[in-house]
Every structure is written in C-alpha cells, then in structure tokens.
Amino acid sequence: MENKFCYLKGLVDCSSGQIQDCNVKHVSRCPREEDTAKKESRQAFCFLKGLVDCAPCDVQDCNIKRVRRCPREN
C-alpha cells in the first residue's frame, strides 16, 4: 500500500521511493511526481505552410493554419 499523504510539518513517502518534504500542508499527491507529469506535454503546433509534430512518429500537415491540437485527434 503506497502512502500518498503528508504529516503536518512532516514527510510524504511516494510511490517512487522518494521521501518528500510537505512542510505545513496536507497533499494527496507527491509534489515531485506531479511536477514531472506537467512537464510531459506533447508538441502540437504548426509552422506556416509546414508540418506539426504530434504523437511520436506522427507528423501531420497543417498547411496554412496555426493549430494547438493535432488535426487527426479533433
């Protein structure tokens, strides 16, 4: 059973085996693991009259539009 909680002014033991300082707040997630999840974002942009790199190995033609999402995923 993994611990996903903090003691007041204590530590939280996360699933990755890291112990993280939670200071004075109660959390339901491990702070370090939450930060890495936010950094993992897929690229979804177009160059003018260019290509967009969406999922790995999936390059899609966007022609003359700027998009924030991959056209095939809409």
N, C-alpha and C positions, 0 to 999 in steps of 0.2 A: 504494500500500500504506500503510495507516494504522498509526501506531505506537501500541501500547497497552501500554507498559511504562515503567518508571522506572529511571533510573540511581540507584545509591546516592548519597544527598545531591544528587540532580540534579533534572531536569525531565522531564515527560512531554508529548509533543505529541499532542493529542487530535484526533478527527475534526472537531470544531467549529472547529478552527484556533486554539484557546486553548492556551497553554503553562501547565501546572500544576506547582506545586512538590510533589514527592513526599517530600521530606526523606529519612528513613532507611529507607523500606520499599519493597519491590517490590510493585507493584499490576498487576492485569490490566485494570482499567477506569480511566476518567478520573474522579477524585473529584467534580468539579463536575457532570459529566453524570449521575453516579449519584445525587447529591442531588436533582436536578430530577426524576428518574424516581420517586423515593419520594414527592415532594410531589404528584404527579399521582395522586390517588385518587378513585375515583368515589363519589358520595354514595349510601349505601344505608341509609336509616333511616326510621322511621315516626313520625308523631305519633299520639297516641292517637285512634282513630276518624278518622284522617286519610289523607294520601297520602304516598307515598315517591317521591322523585325519583331515578331510576336512571340509565339511559343518557340522553344529551341528548335532549330532546323526548319522553321516555317516562316518564310519571307513572303510578304504579301504586297502586291502592287496597289498603291494608293492614288496614283495618278496626280491630280492637281489639288487634292483636298488635304487639309491637316486633320488628323483624327486622334482621339485619345484612346480608342479601343480598336482591336483588330477587327476588320470588316467581317470576316467569316464567323466571328463569335457574337455578332449582333443579333 
